[in-house]
């Protein structure tokens, strides 16, 4: 059990597995130190509140080591910075800002007990006094005209940065005569192209160059899908698909899964890979022998990096969707021998965005808002992975 109840002198004491022992602002980051290794994937969740804008981080199975931890924290680029015991086993951190900002929290590579939350850059935010004056000016401008108001609003737009040289290749699965899975009159090839286009916009908005393997309803042979990331010099390759099961299981099986290339003994992963491989292998010819895929799977130089990328993307998708929808199932990060990932020497993943065969999940998958949350989650995961890579390499 993660939480223990102890009876001491008639008083019930709640003990969590972990404790937040220290919190301080260093070099534009909120740096947290825990008494035990922190499981970022399972113990930390985050979301955003608006009006006013706040980033919220909940640390589960955790207590403050002492009441003074995090008290009196100040940073000039935020309105407030609060740390409190939100529930007996949850520590909550709130970063209050004047506007949205980009900053991906991370766990330093050489420490299991630290967690760093980047704070907004001072240059991208208005100091408290200046912000009040700007707000007053906007209010005054309403009596004089709309021109000054529009200029003032421009100051509140989030800042995105250029990522030239960090090309992302997006592959919308299936297409043309290959419809992919069909259920309820809906086709996988249409769904994944819609999500791929939303992902493209989300990445471009963040400053990333993007290459789409297809932009319309056409089929691509395996040689066209593979090696594109290498030819284009991409940093990341993402293939988007939707899952399906036989009619007898359609009301029960649902969830989101992210795969990376590796051999597997797991029956479910094998089944999913076999279904996706059946289409792209059509017309591939004898050049694609069994030895080719085995060698690629077992000796691929980017398996570890692909695994990290898959973890980041899966986590962000789940966080985004669970903030707005109930019953979202996390199918987790899995590995399987997908042909579409074979041969790429870049970090490559295949995202199964959900089960088109499941009635409720199918309805959600074709909802624009749901698709946007999925795409934003993928984009955030890709950005988190690339930023962490830079930190690991010392950039």
C-alpha positions, 0 to 999 in steps of 0.5 A: 500500500502507498498510504499507511494509517498509524494509530499513535496515542489515539491519533490517526497519522497518515504517512505517504510513501514520499515527502517533498523535502525542499523547494527553491527557485534556481536559474528560472526553475522551481527545483523540487527535492524528494525524500524518495525517488519520484515516479514522474509517469505515475505520481505527477499530473498537471493541468491548466486553469484560466482566468487567471492563468495558472499551471497546476501540478499535483504530486500524488502519494506525497506529503510536505516534509515540514510546513515551511517547505515552499513558503515565501517563494518568489519569482519576478515573472510570476504573480504567485508561486504556491506549494501546499498540502492539497490532500493528505496524500497530494502536494499541489503546486500552483504557478500563477502567470499573466499569460501562457508560457512554454516550459516542459518539466523534467527529471534531471538525468542523474537524479531520481529524487529531483524534479524541475519545473521551468518558470516563464522567462522574465522577458516574455512577461510584464512585471506586476506594475507594468501589467497593471498599467497595460490593463488600465490602458486597455480599459481606457482605450475602449473609450477612444477606439479599438486600435490600442486595444488590439495592440494591447491584446497582442502582448498577451499571446503565448510566445513560441520559438523556432525549431529549425532543423528539428524536422518531424515526419508525420505518417497518416496510416493507410489511404487510397484503396486501403481503408484500414479498420471500418466500424459504424460507417467510419474509416480509419484512413479518414480519421488518422489523416484528420488527426495528422493534419491537426498534429501538423498545425500544433507542431508548426505553431510551436516552430517545428518544420513538418513533413507529411507522408500523405496529405490526401486519400492515397495509398503509399507503398512500404518503400515510400513510407519507410526511410522518409525520415532518414532522407529528410533528416528528421528528428522524429517519425510518428505514424498514426493509426486506429485500432480495432477488434472483432465484433464480439469484443467491440463493447469491451476493448478500448484505449490508447496505445503508443508503440515503438519498434522491437520484437515481442512475445505479447499476443496482443501486440503481435495481433495489432502489428499483424493487422497494420502490417498486412496492408503496407506489405502488399506489393512489397516484393521479395526484397523485404525478407524476414531477416531484414525485419529481425535485424532491424528490430534487434539491432536498431540504434534508436530503440531506447530513444524511441521508447523515451519518445513513446513514453512522453507522447503517451503521457501527454495524450492521457493528461490532455484527454483525462482533463476533459473526458472520463473513462479514458483508458491508458493502454500504455507504451508497448513494443511490436515489430511494425513494418512501417517503423523498420529501417528508420534510424531516427526515433520512431513511434506508432500511435494507436489513437483508440479503438474505432470498433468501440462505440463511445471511443469511435464517437469521441475520435471523430469529434474535433475537440477530442482530435485536437486534444490528442494532437496537442498531446502528441505535440507536447510529448514530442517537444518534451522528448526533444527538450529532454534530449537537449538537456541530456546532451548539454545543449 
